[in-house]
Amino acid sequence: MIAILLLLGILSFTQVELTGAEVGVCYGRNGDNLPKSQQQVIDLYKSNGITRMRIYDPDQATLQALKGSNIELILDVPKAQLQSLTDATTAANWVNTNIKAYSPDVKFKYIAVGNEVEPNDGYSNYVLQAMQNIQNAINSANLQIKVSTAIKTDLVASPAYPPDSGVFSDAAINYIRPIIKFLVSNGSPLLANVYPYFAYKDNPSIGLDYSLFTKQDKNDAGYTNLFDAILDALYAALEKEGANNVNVVVSESGWPSAGNVGATVENAGTYYKNLISHVKRGTVKRPNGPIETYLFAMFDEDLKTGDESEKHFGVFNPDRSPKYQLSFN
């Protein structure tokens, strides 16, 4: 029947796979050639069966377009707003304006208070208090939304091999430890941006097959892929802090199609396809999946700074055509 519907054009290939974990896709807007309206983007999510989204600021047009879409949302607090949200009244106003005003028409799932804040960054002084104030304001509004922050996995000391040896670095521990205690006390997950690509790019000894989920045999630590090894090293570090019950949500993961070593359309398409399939299962340390995962990103973003590859992580082109043939659910 599915084959007939495909032939008739009633179903798209992105709608066929109906079982397993649903992945989300991050929607960044750091480009000058992206779809003109946020409603067009929401419609693209819906037409491709993408039921989870992450956005990096409380853009009112995006929140408006999300109303009634049934898309679950991670909403970020940008770094520039962190200091102001250490004031409880300001945090309450932020929640009232950007969350309560749209709930329940928008399905907020997590609030990410800061993205990849470095432990030695001045912003790190504000993260925990802002998290506490946002959570208190959400609770006062009688909303059921978890508050967390999104970290880079390099907060785990390197090298974290075997993954079970993972521990937070000396530079990170004073920053992350009180955040972990907050997560434990609130039953919240830790959000982590997991990028095998950057580990592969920076370490020529890491095999491409190990990075792209195409390696067949296990290494001496029992792993066939780098994604699981990175994630399990983070779980090991959490366990050493007594946070055995804190779940990790992969708030970003992707592979660029241009701009640096290994960044090709073929490799990126392989990574995204295999990642979507892989996260329906668990890791070696946490075998009972699925792993809630958000692909980075919806579009190439030509205004991003830094390495050229940063501009080429989109799974769709700016004209909304698919860069790869992917099934998102």
C-alpha positions in Angstrom: 0.0 0.0 0.0 2.8 2.4 0.9 4.5 1.8 -2.4 1.2 2.6 -4.2 0.8 5.8 -2.3 4.3 6.8 -3.1 3.7 6.2 -6.8 0.5 8.3 -6.6 2.3 11.1 -4.9 0.1 10.9 -1.8 3.0 10.2 0.5 6.5 11.7 0.4 9.6 9.6 1.2 10.0 11.7 4.4 6.6 10.5 5.6 7.0 6.7 5.1 8.9 5.5 8.1 6.4 5.5 10.9 8.0 3.7 13.8 10.8 4.6 16.3 12.1 7.8 17.8 11.1 11.1 16.3 14.0 13.5 15.8 13.7 17.3 15.9 15.5 19.9 13.8 17.1 23.1 15.0 15.9 26.2 13.2 18.5 28.9 13.1 18.0 32.2 11.3 21.6 33.4 10.8 21.3 33.8 7.0 20.3 36.5 4.5 18.7 34.1 2.0 16.3 32.0 4.2 12.6 31.7 3.7 10.9 35.0 4.0 8.4 34.1 6.6 8.5 31.9 9.7 5.1 30.4 8.7 6.8 29.0 5.6 9.3 27.2 7.8 6.7 25.8 10.1 4.8 24.5 7.1 8.0 22.9 5.9 8.4 21.1 9.3 4.8 19.9 9.1 4.9 18.7 5.5 8.0 16.6 6.3 6.6 15.2 9.5 9.1 17.0 11.8 7.4 17.2 15.2 10.2 18.8 17.3 12.0 22.1 16.9 14.7 24.1 18.6 15.0 27.8 18.3 17.7 30.1 19.7 15.7 33.1 20.8 12.1 33.9 21.6 11.3 35.2 18.1 7.7 36.3 18.3 6.9 35.5 14.6 8.2 32.0 15.0 6.2 31.5 18.2 3.1 32.9 16.5 3.5 30.5 13.6 4.0 27.6 15.9 0.5 28.0 17.5 -1.6 25.0 16.9 1.1 23.2 15.0 1.6 20.5 17.7 5.4 20.8 17.2 7.3 20.4 20.5 9.7 23.2 21.2 13.1 23.8 22.8 13.3 27.5 23.4 16.7 29.1 24.1 17.5 32.0 26.3 20.2 33.9 24.4 23.5 34.6 26.2 22.9 38.3 26.0 19.8 38.0 28.2 21.3 35.8 30.9 22.5 38.6 33.2 19.1 40.3 33.2 17.3 37.1 34.1 19.3 36.8 37.4 16.6 39.2 38.5 13.5 37.2 39.5 11.0 39.9 38.4 12.7 40.2 35.0 12.7 36.4 34.6 8.9 36.3 35.5 8.2 38.9 32.9 10.3 36.9 30.3 8.3 33.8 31.0 5.0 35.7 30.9 5.9 37.3 27.5 7.5 34.4 25.7 6.0 31.3 27.2 2.8 31.8 29.2 1.3 34.1 26.4 1.7 31.3 23.9 0.9 28.2 26.1 -0.8 25.8 25.5 -1.1 26.7 21.8 2.7 26.3 21.6 4.0 23.0 23.0 7.1 24.1 25.0 9.2 21.1 26.1 12.4 22.6 27.4 13.9 26.0 28.0 17.6 26.0 27.3 19.1 28.8 29.4 22.3 29.5 27.4 23.9 27.6 24.6 27.5 26.4 24.9 28.4 28.8 27.6 32.1 28.3 28.4 33.1 27.8 32.1 35.6 30.6 31.8 33.2 32.9 30.0 31.7 35.8 32.0 28.2 34.6 31.1 28.8 31.4 33.1 28.3 33.4 36.3 24.6 34.0 35.4 23.5 30.6 34.1 22.5 28.9 37.3 20.6 31.8 38.8 18.8 32.4 35.5 17.8 28.8 35.4 16.4 28.9 38.9 14.5 32.1 38.2 13.0 30.8 34.9 12.0 27.5 36.6 10.4 29.3 39.5 8.5 31.6 37.1 7.3 28.6 35.1 6.2 26.8 38.2 4.3 29.9 39.4 2.5 30.0 36.0 1.4 26.4 36.6 3.3 25.2 33.4 4.9 21.8 33.1 8.2 22.7 31.3 11.7 21.6 32.2 14.6 24.1 32.4 18.1 23.2 31.4 21.2 24.5 29.6 22.9 23.3 26.4 26.6 22.3 26.8 29.5 21.4 24.5 30.7 17.9 25.2 34.3 19.2 25.7 33.3 20.0 29.3 34.3 16.3 29.6 38.1 16.0 30.1 39.9 14.7 27.0 40.7 12.0 26.1 37.6 10.3 27.4 38.6 6.8 26.4 37.3 4.3 27.1 34.1 6.3 27.5 33.4 4.8 30.9 36.4 6.9 32.1 34.6 10.1 31.3 34.9 12.9 33.9 34.3 16.6 33.8 37.4 18.6 33.4 39.0 20.6 36.2 38.2 23.8 34.2 34.5 22.8 34.0 33.6 21.2 37.3 32.9 24.3 39.4 30.6 25.6 36.6 28.7 22.3 35.8 28.4 20.8 39.3 25.8 23.2 40.7 23.9 23.0 37.4 23.8 19.2 37.7 22.4 19.5 41.2 19.7 21.7 39.8 18.9 19.2 37.1 18.7 16.3 39.7 16.4 18.3 42.0 14.1 19.3 39.2 14.0 16.0 37.3 15.3 17.9 34.2 17.6 16.5 31.4 21.0 17.9 30.4 21.0 19.2 26.9 24.2 18.5 25.0 25.4 19.4 21.5 27.1 16.2 20.2 29.4 16.6 17.1 31.4 13.6 16.0 32.3 15.7 12.9 34.5 18.2 14.9 36.3 15.3 16.7 36.9 13.7 13.3 38.1 17.0 11.8 40.5 17.7 14.6 41.9 14.1 15.0 43.1 12.4 11.8 43.4 9.1 13.6 39.6 8.8 14.0 38.1 6.8 11.2 35.5 8.2 8.9 33.5 5.0 9.2 33.5 5.3 13.0 32.2 8.8 12.7 29.5 8.1 10.1 28.0 5.0 11.8 29.3 2.8 9.0 31.9 0.8 11.0 30.8 -2.8 11.3 33.1 -4.2 14.0 33.5 -3.0 17.6 36.6 -1.4 18.9 38.3 -2.6 22.0 35.9 -0.6 24.2 32.9 -2.2 22.5 31.9 0.7 20.3 31.1 0.9 16.6 30.5 4.7 16.4 31.9 7.9 17.8 28.4 9.4 18.7 27.8 6.7 21.3 31.3 7.1 22.7 30.9 10.8 23.1 27.5 10.5 24.7 28.5 7.7 27.0 31.6 9.6 28.2 29.2 12.4 29.2 27.0 9.9 31.0 30.0 8.5 32.8 30.9 12.0 34.0 27.4 12.6 35.2 27.4 9.3 37.1 30.6 10.4 38.9 28.7 13.5 40.1 25.9 11.3 41.5 23.5 12.2 38.6 22.8 8.6 37.4 19.2 9.5 36.7 19.8 12.6 34.6 19.0 12.0 31.0 20.9 13.6 28.2 19.0 15.2 25.3 21.1 15.6 22.2 20.1 19.2 21.5 22.3 19.5 18.4 24.1 17.0 16.1 25.1 17.4 12.5 27.6 17.1 9.7 28.5 19.9 7.2 28.3 19.4 3.4 31.2 21.8 2.6 33.9 24.0 4.0 36.5 21.7 5.6 38.0 18.2 5.7 35.4 15.4 5.3 32.6 18.0 4.7 30.8 16.6 1.6 27.2 16.2 0.6 27.7 12.4 0.5 29.2 12.3 4.0 26.7 14.6 5.5 23.8 12.7 4.0 25.2 9.5 5.3 25.6 10.9 8.8 22.1 12.4 9.0 20.4 9.3 7.6 22.3 6.9 9.9 21.9 9.2 13.0 18.1 9.3 12.5 18.1 5.5 12.4 20.6 5.0 15.2 18.9 7.2 17.9 15.9 4.9 17.8 18.1 2.7 20.0 20.3 3.4 22.9 24.1 3.5 23.6 26.4 0.9 25.1 26.0 2.5 28.6 22.3 3.4 28.2 21.0 0.7 25.8 17.3 1.5 26.4 16.6 4.1 23.8 15.4 6.1 22.0 17.8 9.0 22.3 15.9 12.3 21.9 18.0 14.1 19.3 17.8 17.4 17.3 19.5 17.7 14.0 21.5 20.8 13.3 20.2 22.4 11.3 17.2 23.1 9.2 19.0 25.4 6.7 22.5 26.5 5.7 23.2 29.8 7.4 25.5 31.9 5.3 26.0 34.7 7.9 27.6 32.4 10.5 31.1 33.2 11.5 34.1 31.0 12.3 35.0 28.0 10.2 33.6 27.9 6.7 31.9 24.6 7.5 29.7 26.3 10.0 27.7 27.7 7.1 26.8 24.3 5.6 24.9 22.2 8.2 21.5 22.6 6.7 19.3 19.6 5.8 17.3 21.8 3.6 18.5 24.4 1.1 17.4 28.1 1.7 14.8 27.6 -1.1 13.2 24.9 1.1 14.3 22.0 -1.3 15.7 19.0 0.6 19.5 18.6 0.4 19.2 14.9 1.3 16.5 12.3 1.2 15.7 11.8 4.9 12.9 10.3 6.9 12.4 12.4 10.0 10.2 10.1 12.1 
